[in-house]
Amino acid sequence: MAKGKLILICQSGGEFITKGDGTLSYEGGEANAVNINHETLFDDLKLKLAEMSNLDQRTITIKYFLPGNRRNLITLRNDKDLNRMIDFHGSSVTAEIFVDGKEGFDHDAIKLHASRASGVKLAETVNHISTPSAAAPVANTPPDVGDLPVGSTAGADKIADSSSPSYTASPASSEDGSDYDSDYKPRLAVNGSGDRSPAGLDMNGSPADTVKKRRRTASWMIGAHGPTIVAVSDNDGDSRRRKKNNRGRSSLAAKKLVASWRDCINGVGQDFKSVKEFREALQKYSIAHRFVYKLKKNDSNRASGICVEEGCSWSIHASWVPACQSFRIKKFNNSHTCGGESWKNAHPAKKLLVSVIKDKLRDSPHHKPKEIAKSISRDFGIELKYTQVRRGIEDAREQLQGSYKESYNRLPWFCEKLVEINAGSFVNLMTDDEKRLQCLFVAFHSCLQGFQNGCRPILFLNATFLKSKYQESLLTATAVDGDDGFFPVAFSIVDNENEENWRWFLEQLKSAIPTTLPLTFVTDREKGLQKSVHEVFENAFHGYSMYHLVESFKRNLRGPFHGEGRGVLPGKFLAAAHAVRPNGFKKFTEQIRQISSNAYDWVIQIEPEHWTSLLFKGEQYNYIVQNVAEPYSKLMDEIRESTIMQKIEALIYMITELINTRQMESSKWTTKLTPSKEKRIQEEALKAHALRVFISSDVLFEVHDDSTHVVDIEKWECTCLEWKGSGIPCRHAIAAFNCSGKSVYDYCSRHFSVERYRLTYSQSINPVPGIGVPMGKDDADSGDMNVLPPAPRSPNQQKKDQTKTEDPDKRTVTCSKCKEPGHNKASCKATI
């Protein structure tokens, strides 16, 4: 593979012929060539191949042979498979792939995909006559794409301004009523701008693969239409080179700085403004010349220093000269007889150390103590202990951004100002008997009104660590707007995540949202919040987060696996979740059982009334398969070193920008429904043209495609069950509307209208000035209430306080000796 590139000979339109020796030969069709490398994304390649071969990108399959083996075809399904294929052909210039699928390329897909640069370039088309056993070299080398970006990285460190996609999985009924085919994959919903993203839920990867892929290819940011996926290049080499270059520049700057310190002390007669200035100059001088001294006399009028090595001749003496109003060097012996031995025990003054660390933190706020200690050793030749550096970092950060501890004192002021500037907002601060922070609840009036006026009654409850030494947690309630974008409703900072604090958060939420409508709450099943939800909201529905269920399902997959293998199990699990008929649910769970009985047992023991479309009674939510908490956790990770008030400021800024951006963009929409729902209506309308409709009455219609369905437009129901569950008329209903002359828009859920969407974002948040400003002495003295940070907890206390019921998925260890659970053979005490 030359220079990390591989030329793909892409065969399509032909067929495989089995030869007498059992090998496969591809006959007929045509061939195209493209360049790929390890940065190429699978979705980019698939789209380009679909365009070249005029195939429907949703049905396309890509297969290849292993080098030297033309008997077995390997299927490409994701980025991991693509990189594995490139590795298999590492010693080759070209590789053959075989593309198949339904004819008819959706040319709008190119427009939808144009918002980010593709890592694949089309080479010349080659007329194909017959395929040899080895791919022939291509006459003209395809364009090099090694230097092209895989995606846009703009806005990765800010709140994304652009439109953003969200991933949804919606049901599509089949003839037998099973709702899905066996190769079910979540549907990719399109947002307002029509952008699509290739990153989503990896059906074939393990949880570790999912994390690696997320770190490598994309990061979620709350953007204009939900959590935006910001693509990041997988060029680790460039990243390492940049890091190395930055380190080199930093080291060079440090060396220049140390060189400038060599002349801080010139000799007898040199004047300083004060003894303080003299001490600082002497400290820098000693570092530059690599020796250690001690001050025998040290007061405001005089200072005398000698080398710490006994018998060394180096010495200096300076004193105050009243006539000149300066501190002058009177004696100076600049010769050392110790041979530089004193430098082995060098310890810089705390103030100088803090100053050096402060400069490093300005360049890189997330520097770790070990990294700083290493850089100081490299740049200044001083070896420091971990504790010295850690204390120096704390002092440096306090000088840069204020005291983390004292920042809590501004919480009462913040609560008062927030309500004053944003009238109607709901804020509550609670402390314990020692005035330590227990809970802070914040719900802006604009967010509460947006939720009640425009969003469906669904709230996702999540927790995120603030990543501070006080180990607070951020509890959030997040809704979904009419375009399937996430909408923050309320948040709370608590001393730790436990059942008591979750219940308090729910009680504040109930006070802030005075609604009689039954709400649907979605939580991580392992948090065990069902009891608290129903105690506070008596008529609420409670569902399990599909993201957490899928991750838990993947964690608990254990062999042996049969049939299609482990990779298809997450997709079949989601298909079972979205099945709307009993036989559909049974079909997919049975397919899971045939592959893995352990996986089947895991699925069956989860209460289906909390996660399946078939039995869940609340608002449909299980098409949302991404991590709702990820925007919050990413933000907290980026600002983990900031004070509590600066974190609150960043959180409010993120929410404010989200509201303002969506408010502005939705003002330009001209459709009746939000973009993602409008697109779905248009797709269903195209399918409706081929259907036959028989009118039974004014409200009942019989619609025929491959099967027969009855549409009741008065009850907003179709026997395919899609309309009732999604709130968007199915193709059968649209066919009935076309016959009766009714408008499809009159039969869509009101939550999907542009009018409702604009109501969601109609009110902006008024900024509270000075939230993140470091607290001064006057502020501390004027405060009526002192708030202290939570008491730091030990790791054992953290585990004890975590809101987590005993995991029913946890495997029980069984002794192979006595057959009793709870221990293994090595620790068994039974006597046989």
C-alpha positions in Angstrom: 0.0 0.0 0.0 1.9 3.0 -1.3 2.2 5.9 1.1 -0.7 4.7 3.1 -3.1 4.7 0.1 -5.0 1.8 -1.4 -6.6 1.9 -4.9 -10.0 0.1 -4.9 -11.2 -1.5 -8.1 -15.0 -1.3 -7.6 -16.9 -4.0 -9.5 -20.7 -3.6 -10.0 -23.4 -4.8 -12.3 -22.0 -8.3 -12.8 -22.5 -11.7 -11.2 -20.3 -14.3 -9.5 -19.6 -17.6 -11.3 -18.3 -20.6 -9.4 -15.5 -22.4 -11.2 -14.7 -26.1 -11.1 -12.0 -25.6 -8.3 -14.5 -23.8 -6.1 -13.1 -20.3 -6.6 -15.4 -17.4 -7.5 -15.1 -15.3 -10.7 -16.9 -12.0 -11.3 -18.3 -11.7 -14.8 -19.8 -8.7 -16.6 -20.6 -5.3 -15.3 -18.2 -2.3 -15.1 -15.4 -1.2 -12.8 -14.4 2.1 -11.2 -11.4 3.1 -9.2 -11.1 5.2 -6.0 -8.3 6.0 -3.6 -8.8 5.3 0.2 -6.7 5.3 3.3 -7.1 4.9 7.0 -8.8 8.3 7.3 -11.6 7.3 4.9 -15.0 6.8 6.6 -17.1 3.9 5.6 -20.3 6.0 5.1 -18.3 8.3 2.7 -17.1 5.3 0.7 -20.6 3.7 0.6 -22.2 7.0 -0.6 -19.5 7.4 -3.3 -19.9 3.8 -4.5 -23.6 4.1 -4.6 -23.3 7.2 -6.8 -20.8 5.6 -9.1 -22.9 2.5 -9.6 -26.3 4.2 -9.6 -27.5 2.1 -6.6 -29.7 3.0 -3.7 -27.2 3.8 -0.9 -29.6 2.4 1.7 -29.5 -1.1 0.2 -25.9 -1.2 -1.0 -23.6 -4.1 0.1 -19.8 -4.1 -0.2 -17.8 -7.3 -0.3 -14.2 -8.3 -0.9 -11.8 -11.3 -1.0 -9.0 -11.8 1.4 -5.6 -11.8 -0.4 -5.0 -15.3 -1.9 -8.5 -16.5 -1.1 -11.2 -16.3 -3.8 -13.6 -18.8 -2.2 -15.0 -16.7 0.6 -16.4 -13.1 0.4 -16.0 -10.7 3.4 -18.7 -8.0 4.0 -17.9 -4.4 4.9 -20.3 -3.0 7.4 -18.6 -0.2 9.3 -15.4 1.8 9.8 -13.8 -1.0 11.7 -14.3 -3.5 8.9 -13.0 -0.9 6.3 -9.8 -0.4 8.3 -9.3 -4.1 8.7 -9.6 -4.6 4.9 -7.0 -1.9 4.4 -4.7 -3.6 6.8 -5.2 -7.0 5.0 -4.0 -5.3 1.8 -1.1 -3.5 3.4 1.4 -4.9 0.9 -0.8 -4.3 -2.1 -1.3 -1.3 -4.4 -4.9 -2.3 -5.4 -7.8 -4.3 -4.0 -11.0 -5.6 -5.5 -14.4 -4.9 -4.0 -17.8 -5.9 -5.3 -20.8 -3.6 -4.9 -24.5 -4.7 -5.1 -27.9 -3.2 -4.3 -31.1 -1.9 -5.7 -30.9 0.4 -8.7 -31.6 4.1 -8.4 -29.3 6.5 -6.6 -30.8 9.3 -4.5 -29.0 12.3 -5.8 -30.3 14.4 -2.8 -28.0 12.3 -0.7 -25.0 14.1 -2.2 -26.5 17.5 -1.2 -27.2 16.2 2.3 -23.7 14.9 2.6 -22.0 18.0 1.1 -21.8 19.8 4.5 -18.6 17.9 5.3 -15.7 16.9 3.1 -15.5 13.3 1.9 -12.4 11.2 2.3 -13.1 9.4 -1.0 -12.4 10.7 -4.6 -13.8 9.2 -7.8 -11.3 8.0 -10.3 -11.9 7.3 -13.9 -14.6 4.7 -15.0 -13.2 1.5 -16.5 -15.3 -0.5 -19.0 -15.4 -4.0 -17.6 -15.2 -7.1 -19.8 -14.0 -9.8 -17.6 -12.5 -9.9 -14.1 -9.1 -11.5 -13.8 -8.2 -13.3 -10.6 -6.0 -10.4 -9.6 -6.9 -6.8 -10.1 -5.0 -5.1 -13.0 -3.2 -1.8 -12.3 -5.1 1.3 -13.2 -3.7 3.4 -16.0 -4.2 6.7 -14.3 -3.7 7.0 -10.6 -6.8 8.2 -8.8 -6.6 11.6 -7.1 -4.8 11.5 -3.8 -7.1 12.0 -0.8 -4.6 11.5 1.9 -4.3 15.3 2.6 -8.1 15.9 2.4 -9.9 16.3 5.8 -12.3 13.6 6.7 -14.7 16.2 8.2 -15.0 19.6 9.5 -13.5 20.3 12.9 -14.9 23.9 13.1 -16.6 24.6 16.3 -15.3 21.6 18.2 -14.4 23.8 21.1 -17.5 26.0 21.0 -21.2 25.6 20.8 -22.0 24.5 17.3 -23.8 27.1 15.2 -24.6 24.9 12.3 -27.6 22.6 11.8 -27.2 19.2 13.3 -28.5 15.7 12.7 -30.1 13.4 15.2 -30.4 9.6 14.9 -33.8 8.1 15.1 -35.2 4.6 14.5 -38.8 4.5 13.3 -40.9 1.5 12.5 -41.7 0.3 9.0 -44.3 -2.4 8.8 -43.8 -5.4 6.6 -46.4 -7.6 4.9 -46.4 -10.2 7.7 -47.0 -7.6 10.3 -43.5 -8.2 11.8 -42.7 -4.5 11.4 -39.1 -5.0 10.3 -36.9 -7.1 8.1 -34.1 -9.1 9.8 -31.5 -6.6 8.7 -33.1 -3.8 10.6 -31.0 -0.7 11.2 -32.0 2.5 12.9 -33.2 5.1 10.4 -31.2 8.3 10.0 -33.4 11.3 10.6 -32.6 14.5 8.9 -32.6 17.9 10.6 -33.5 21.3 9.5 -30.6 21.8 7.1 -30.8 18.3 5.7 -27.4 17.3 7.0 -26.7 13.7 7.6 -23.9 12.3 9.8 -22.1 9.1 9.5 -21.5 8.6 13.2 -24.1 6.8 15.2 -24.8 3.7 17.2 -22.3 1.0 16.2 -24.4 -2.2 15.9 -21.3 -4.4 15.5 -18.8 -2.9 18.0 -18.3 -3.6 21.6 -18.7 -0.8 24.2 -14.9 -0.2 24.0 -15.2 0.0 20.2 -18.0 2.6 20.6 -15.9 4.7 22.9 -12.9 4.5 20.6 -15.0 5.4 17.5 -16.6 8.3 19.3 -13.2 9.6 20.3 -11.8 9.1 16.8 -14.5 10.2 14.5 -17.0 12.4 16.1 -18.0 14.5 19.1 -21.5 15.5 20.1 -22.1 19.3 20.6 -25.5 20.9 21.2 -26.0 22.7 18.0 -28.8 24.3 16.1 -31.0 21.1 15.9 -30.0 18.9 18.7 -26.6 17.4 19.5 -24.4 18.2 16.6 -21.9 15.6 15.5 -18.6 17.3 14.8 -16.4 15.1 12.7 -12.7 14.9 13.8 -9.9 13.6 11.6 -8.4 10.3 12.6 -4.9 11.6 11.9 -3.1 10.6 15.0 0.2 11.2 13.3 -0.7 14.9 12.7 -1.9 15.2 16.3 1.3 13.8 17.7 3.4 16.1 15.4 1.4 19.1 16.5 1.8 18.1 20.2 5.5 17.6 19.7 5.9 21.0 17.9 4.0 22.7 20.7 6.2 21.1 23.2 9.3 22.1 21.3 8.1 25.7 21.0 7.4 25.8 24.8 10.8 24.3 25.6 12.5 26.9 23.4 10.6 29.7 25.0 11.6 28.4 28.5 15.2 28.2 27.5 15.1 31.8 26.3 13.5 32.8 29.5 16.2 31.1 31.6 18.9 32.7 29.5 17.5 36.1 30.2 17.8 35.3 34.0 21.5 34.9 33.8 22.1 38.6 34.0 19.6 39.3 36.8 22.6 39.9 39.1 25.4 42.0 37.6 27.6 42.7 40.5 28.4 45.3 43.3 26.5 48.5 42.9 23.5 47.1 41.2 20.3 48.7 42.6 16.8 47.3 43.1 13.6 49.0 44.1 13.1 46.8 47.2 14.3 43.8 49.0 11.4 41.9 47.4 12.7 42.7 43.9 16.3 41.7 45.0 15.0 38.3 46.3 13.2 37.6 43.0 16.2 38.5 40.9 18.5 36.3 43.1 16.1 33.3 42.8 16.1 33.6 39.0 19.8 34.1 38.9 20.4 30.9 40.9 18.2 28.9 38.6 19.9 30.2 35.5 23.4 29.4 36.9 22.2 26.1 38.6 23.1 26.5 42.2 21.2 26.7 45.5 21.8 29.4 48.1 20.4 30.3 51.6 19.8 33.7 53.1 21.6 34.1 56.5 20.3 37.6 57.0 16.9 38.4 55.5 14.8 41.4 56.5 13.5 44.6 54.8 16.9 46.4 55.3 19.5 43.8 54.4 19.9 40.4 52.8 23.0 38.2 52.9 23.2 34.9 51.0 25.7 32.0 50.7 25.9 28.8 48.8 24.3 25.9 50.6 27.3 23.6 50.1 29.6 23.9 53.1 32.9 25.5 52.3 31.8 27.0 49.0 33.1 30.6 48.6 30.0 32.0 46.8 28.3 34.9 48.7 26.3 38.0 48.3 25.2 40.9 50.5 22.8 43.8 49.8 21.2 46.5 51.9 18.9 49.5 51.8 20.5 52.8 50.9 18.3 55.6 52.3 19.9 58.4 50.3 19.2 56.6 47.0 16.0 55.0 48.1 17.2 51.7 46.7 18.3 48.2 47.7 22.0 47.9 46.6 24.4 45.0 46.3 27.4 45.8 48.5 29.4 42.6 48.3 29.4 39.8 45.7 31.8 36.8 45.3 30.6 35.1 42.2 33.0 32.1 42.3 31.8 28.6 43.3 34.2 26.0 44.8 31.5 23.4 45.3 31.5 22.1 41.8 27.7 22.6 41.4 26.8 19.9 43.9 24.2 22.2 45.5 22.0 22.0 42.4 21.1 18.4 43.2 18.9 19.6 46.0 17.3 22.6 44.2 13.9 23.8 45.3 12.6 27.0 43.7 10.6 29.4 45.8 6.9 28.8 45.8 6.1 32.2 44.2 8.5 31.5 41.3 7.2 28.0 40.9 3.6 29.2 40.8 4.6 31.9 38.2 6.1 29.2 35.9 3.1 26.9 36.3 0.7 29.7 35.6 2.4 30.4 32.3 2.1 26.7 31.4 -1.6 26.6 32.3 -2.3 29.6 30.2 -1.0 27.6 27.2 -2.7 24.4 28.2 -5.3 24.6 31.0 -5.5 20.8 31.4 -1.9 20.1 32.1 -1.5 17.3 34.6 1.0 17.5 37.5 3.3 14.8 36.0 3.4 16.7 32.7 4.3 20.0 34.4 6.9 18.4 36.6 8.5 16.8 33.5 8.5 20.0 31.6 10.0 21.9 34.5 12.7 19.3 34.8 13.4 19.6 31.0 13.3 23.4 30.8 14.9 24.4 34.2 16.7 21.2 35.3 14.8 21.2 38.6 13.4 17.9 39.9 10.1 18.4 41.8 7.9 16.1 43.9 4.3 15.4 42.7 2.9 17.2 45.8 4.9 20.3 45.2 3.6 20.6 41.6 0.0 19.8 42.6 0.0 22.5 45.2 1.6 24.9 42.8 -1.1 24.1 40.2 -3.8 24.9 42.8 -2.2 28.2 43.6 -1.7 29.1 39.9 -5.3 28.3 39.1 -6.5 30.3 42.0 -4.5 33.3 40.7 -5.8 32.8 37.1 -9.5 32.2 37.8 -10.2 32.8 41.5 -10.6 30.4 44.4 -12.7 27.3 43.7 -13.7 27.2 47.4 -14.6 30.8 47.7 -16.6 30.6 44.4 -19.4 28.8 46.3 -20.0 32.1 48.3 -21.4 33.6 45.1 -24.2 31.1 44.8 -26.7 33.1 47.0 -25.9 36.2 44.9 -26.3 34.2 41.7 -29.8 32.9 42.7 -31.0 36.4 43.6 -29.7 37.9 40.4 -31.0 35.1 38.1 -34.6 35.5 39.4 -34.2 39.3 39.2 -33.0 39.3 35.6 -35.1 36.4 34.3 -38.4 36.8 36.0 -40.5 33.6 36.4 -37.4 31.4 36.6 -37.3 28.8 39.3 -34.2 28.6 41.5 -33.6 26.9 44.8 -30.4 26.6 46.9 -30.1 24.2 49.8 -27.2 23.8 52.2 -26.6 21.6 55.3 -26.1 22.6 58.9 -22.5 23.4 58.2 -23.5 25.7 55.3 -22.1 23.2 52.8 -23.7 23.0 49.4 -26.2 20.1 49.1 -28.4 21.0 46.1 -28.8 23.9 43.6 -31.8 23.7 41.2 -32.1 26.0 38.2 -34.9 26.2 35.6 -35.1 29.3 33.4 -38.5 30.7 32.6 -37.8 30.5 28.9 -37.0 26.8 29.1 -40.0 26.0 31.2 -42.3 27.9 28.8 -40.6 26.3 25.8 -41.2 22.8 27.2 -44.8 23.4 28.0 -45.7 25.3 24.8 -43.8 23.3 22.2 -42.3 20.0 23.3 -43.9 16.6 23.7 -44.3 15.6 27.4 -41.0 13.6 27.5 -38.1 14.2 29.9 -34.8 12.4 29.9 -33.2 12.3 33.3 -29.4 12.1 33.3 -26.4 12.6 35.7 -22.9 13.9 34.8 -19.9 14.3 37.1 -18.6 17.9 37.4 -15.1 16.4 37.6 -13.9 18.6 40.5 -12.2 17.6 43.8 -15.5 18.0 45.6 -17.1 15.4 43.4 -20.4 17.1 42.7 -22.8 15.8 40.1 -24.9 17.6 37.5 -28.5 16.3 37.3 -30.4 17.3 34.1 -33.9 17.1 32.7 -33.9 17.3 28.9 -36.8 17.4 26.5 -37.1 16.7 22.7 -38.3 19.4 20.4 -40.4 19.0 17.3 -37.4 18.4 15.1 -36.0 15.7 17.4 -33.4 18.1 18.9 -32.5 18.0 22.6 -34.0 20.9 24.6 -32.6 21.5 28.2 -35.4 22.1 30.7 -33.7 22.2 34.1 -30.5 21.3 35.8 -29.3 20.8 39.4 -25.8 20.6 41.0 -25.8 18.2 44.0 -23.1 17.1 46.4 -23.5 13.6 45.2 -25.8 11.5 43.0 -28.0 9.4 45.3 -31.7 8.5 45.6 -32.4 11.4 48.1 -31.0 14.0 45.8 -32.8 12.6 42.7 -36.0 12.7 44.6 -35.3 16.4 45.6 -34.6 17.2 42.0 -37.9 15.6 40.9 -39.8 17.6 43.6 -38.3 20.9 42.3 -39.2 19.9 38.8 -42.8 19.3 39.8 -43.0 22.7 41.4 -41.4 24.3 38.3 -43.7 22.5 35.8 -47.3 22.8 37.1 -48.9 20.5 34.5 -51.7 18.0 34.9 -50.7 16.1 31.7 -49.0 12.8 32.3 -45.2 13.1 31.6 -43.0 10.4 30.3 -39.7 10.1 32.1 -36.8 8.2 30.5 -33.9 7.1 32.7 -31.0 4.7 32.8 -32.5 1.4 34.0 -29.6 0.8 36.4 -30.2 4.0 38.3 -33.4 2.6 39.9 -35.4 5.9 39.6 -38.7 4.3 38.8 -39.9 4.4 42.5 -39.0 8.1 42.9 -40.5 9.1 39.6 -43.9 7.5 40.5 -43.9 8.8 44.0 -43.4 12.4 42.9 -45.3 12.3 39.6 -48.2 9.9 40.3 -49.6 9.7 36.8 -46.3 9.6 35.0 -45.0 7.0 32.6 -41.4 5.6 33.1 -39.3 4.2 30.3 -35.7 2.9 30.1 -33.2 4.8 28.0 -32.5 2.9 24.8 -28.9 4.1 24.7 -28.1 2.6 28.1 -30.0 -0.5 27.4 -28.1 -1.1 24.2 -24.8 -0.4 25.9 -25.7 -2.8 28.7 -26.8 -5.4 26.2 -23.5 -5.2 24.4 -21.5 -5.4 27.7 -23.4 -8.6 28.6 -23.0 -10.4 25.3 -21.3 -13.7 26.0 -20.8 -16.7 23.7 -21.2 -19.1 22.3 -22.7 -17.4 19.2 -24.4 -19.1 16.3 -25.8 -18.2 12.9 -25.2 -14.6 12.0 -23.0 -14.0 15.0 -22.6 -11.4 17.7 -22.4 -8.4 15.4 -26.1 -8.4 14.4 -27.5 -8.8 18.0 -27.7 -5.1 18.9 -29.7 -4.4 15.7 -32.1 -7.2 16.4 -32.5 -6.0 20.0 -33.5 -2.6 18.7 -35.8 -4.2 16.1 -37.6 -6.0 19.0 -37.9 -2.8 20.9 -39.6 -1.0 17.9 -41.9 -3.9 17.0 -45.5 -2.8 17.2 -47.1 -6.3 17.0 -46.6 -9.3 19.3 -45.5 -11.6 16.4 -42.9 -9.0 15.4 -41.5 -8.8 18.9 -41.5 -12.6 19.1 -39.8 -12.9 15.7 -36.8 -10.8 16.7 -36.4 -12.2 20.2 -36.5 -15.7 18.6 -33.8 -14.7 16.2 -31.7 -13.5 19.2 -32.3 -16.8 20.9 -31.1 -18.7 17.9 -27.8 -16.7 17.9 -27.2 -16.6 21.7 -29.4 -18.1 24.4 -27.6 -15.9 27.0 -28.5 -12.8 25.0 -32.1 -14.0 24.8 -32.3 -14.5 28.6 -30.9 -11.0 29.1 -33.6 -9.5 26.9 -36.5 -11.4 28.3 -35.8 -10.5 31.9 -36.1 -6.8 31.2 -39.7 -5.6 31.8 -41.0 -5.0 28.2 -43.6 -2.4 29.4 -40.7 0.0 30.0 -38.9 -0.1 26.6 -40.9 -1.8 23.8 -43.2 0.1 21.5 -45.6 -2.9 21.8 -46.3 -2.4 25.5 -45.1 1.0 26.6 -48.1 3.3 27.3 -46.4 6.7 27.4 -45.1 8.9 24.6 -43.0 7.1 22.0 -39.3 7.7 22.8 -37.4 4.5 22.0 -36.4 5.7 18.6 -33.8 8.0 20.4 -30.7 5.8 20.7 -28.0 8.3 21.4 -26.6 9.5 24.8 -28.7 12.5 25.8 -26.1 13.4 28.5 -23.1 13.5 26.2 -23.3 17.3 25.5 -23.2 18.0 29.2 -20.4 15.6 30.0 -18.3 16.9 27.1 -18.8 20.5 28.3 -17.8 19.5 31.9 -14.8 17.7 30.6 -13.6 20.8 28.7 -14.0 23.1 31.7 -13.2 20.6 34.5 -10.6 22.9 36.0 -13.0 25.9 36.3 -14.7 27.1 39.4 -18.3 26.2 40.3 -19.5 29.6 39.1 -17.6 29.4 35.9 -19.1 26.0 35.2 -22.6 27.4 35.8 -21.8 30.3 33.5 -20.6 27.9 30.7 -23.7 25.8 31.1 -26.0 28.8 30.9 -24.1 30.1 27.9 -24.5 26.7 26.1 -28.3 26.8 26.7 -28.6 30.4 25.7 -26.7 29.9 22.4 -28.8 26.9 21.6 -32.1 28.8 22.1 -30.8 31.9 20.1 -29.4 29.8 17.2 -32.6 27.7 16.8 -34.8 30.8 17.2 -32.9 32.5 14.3 -32.8 29.5 12.0 -36.5 28.5 12.5 -37.5 32.1 11.5 -36.3 31.2 8.0 -38.4 28.0 7.6 -41.3 28.2 5.1 -42.8 24.7 5.6 -45.7 23.8 7.9 -43.7 21.0 9.7 -40.2 21.0 11.0 -37.6 19.9 8.4 -37.1 16.3 9.6 -40.9 15.7 9.8 -41.5 17.5 6.5 -39.0 15.2 4.8 -40.7 12.2 6.3 -44.1 13.3 5.1 -42.7 13.8 1.6 -41.1 10.3 1.6 -44.4 8.7 2.7 -46.3 10.8 0.1 -44.1 9.3 -2.7 -44.9 5.8 -1.5 -48.6 6.6 -1.3 -48.9 7.2 -5.1 -48.7 3.5 -5.9 -51.4 2.5 -3.4 -55.0 1.6 -4.3 -57.7 3.1 -2.1 -61.4 1.9 -1.6 -63.7 4.2 0.3 -65.8 2.5 2.9 -67.3 5.6 4.5 -66.5 9.3 5.1 -63.9 8.3 7.7 -62.9 4.7 6.8 -60.7 3.7 3.9 -59.3 0.4 2.7 -55.8 0.8 1.3 -54.0 -1.9 -0.7 -50.3 -2.4 -1.3 -48.7 -5.8 -0.7 -51.3 -6.2 2.1 -54.6 -4.5 3.1 -54.8 -1.8 5.7 -57.8 0.1 7.1 -57.4 3.8 7.8 -59.7 5.6 10.2 -59.0 9.3 9.7 -61.4 10.3 12.5 -59.4 8.3 15.1 -56.1 9.0 13.4 -55.4 5.3 13.1 -54.2 2.8 10.6 -53.9 -0.9 11.0 -50.2 -0.7 10.2 -49.9 1.1 13.6 -47.3 3.6 12.3 -49.5 6.7 12.4 -50.6 6.3 16.0 -47.1 5.7 17.4 -45.2 8.4 15.5 -47.8 11.2 15.2 -47.0 11.4 11.4 -49.5 9.9 9.0 -48.3 6.7 7.2 -48.4 6.2 3.5 -51.8 4.5 3.8 -53.3 7.5 5.5 -51.8 9.9 3.0 -53.3 7.8 0.2 -56.7 8.1 1.9 -56.2 11.9 2.2 -55.5 12.2 -1.5 -58.8 10.4 -2.3 -60.8 12.5 0.2 -59.2 15.8 -0.7 -58.0 16.4 2.9 -54.7 18.0 3.9 -52.1 15.7 5.4 -50.9 18.6 7.6 -54.3 18.6 9.5 -53.5 15.1 10.7 -50.0 15.6 12.0 -49.2 15.9 15.7 -49.2 19.6 16.6 -45.8 19.2 18.3 -44.2 18.8 14.9 -45.4 22.0 13.4 -43.1 24.9 12.8 -45.4 27.1 14.9 -44.9 24.9 17.9 -41.2 24.7 17.3 -41.0 28.5 17.3 -42.9 28.6 20.5 -40.3 26.3 22.1 -37.6 28.8 21.3 -39.6 32.0 21.5 -38.2 33.4 24.7 -34.5 34.0 25.2 -32.4 33.8 28.4 -31.2 37.2 29.8 -27.5 36.8 30.7 -26.5 37.3 34.3 -23.4 39.5 34.2 -20.4 38.7 36.2 -21.2 35.0 37.0 -17.7 33.7 36.4 -15.8 36.8 37.7 -13.5 35.8 40.6 -14.8 36.8 44.0 -13.1 39.8 45.6 -12.7 40.5 49.3 -15.5 43.1 49.3 -17.9 40.4 47.9 -16.9 38.0 50.6 -17.4 40.5 53.4 -20.7 41.7 52.1 -22.3 38.3 51.7 -25.1 37.5 54.2 -24.7 33.8 53.7 -21.5 31.9 53.4 -21.7 28.7 51.3 -19.0 26.1 51.6 -18.2 23.4 49.0 -19.4 19.8 49.8 -17.0 17.8 52.0 -14.7 15.6 49.8 -15.7 12.0 49.9 -13.5 8.9 49.9 -13.8 6.4 47.0 -15.7 4.0 49.3 -18.3 6.7 50.1 -18.7 7.5 46.4 -19.6 3.9 45.7 -21.9 3.7 48.7 -23.7 6.9 47.7 -24.1 6.1 44.0 -27.8 5.8 42.9 -27.5 2.4 41.5 -29.6 -0.7 42.3 -27.9 -4.1 42.3 -27.3 -4.7 38.6 -29.5 -7.7 37.5 -27.2 -8.1 34.5 -24.2 -8.8 36.7 -23.0 -12.3 36.2 -23.0 -14.4 39.4 -19.7 -16.3 40.1 -20.4 -20.0 40.7 -17.8 -22.4 42.2 -16.8 -25.3 40.0 -15.9 -27.3 43.1 -19.0 -27.1 45.3 -21.4 -25.7 42.7 -22.4 -22.9 45.1 -22.7 -19.2 44.0 -20.8 -16.3 45.4 -17.2 -17.6 45.2 -14.8 -19.4 42.9 -12.8 -22.6 43.2 -9.7 -20.8 44.6 -11.6 -19.4 47.6 -13.8 -22.4 48.2 -13.8 -23.6 51.8 -16.0 -26.6 51.3 -14.7 -30.1 52.1 -15.2 -32.7 49.5 
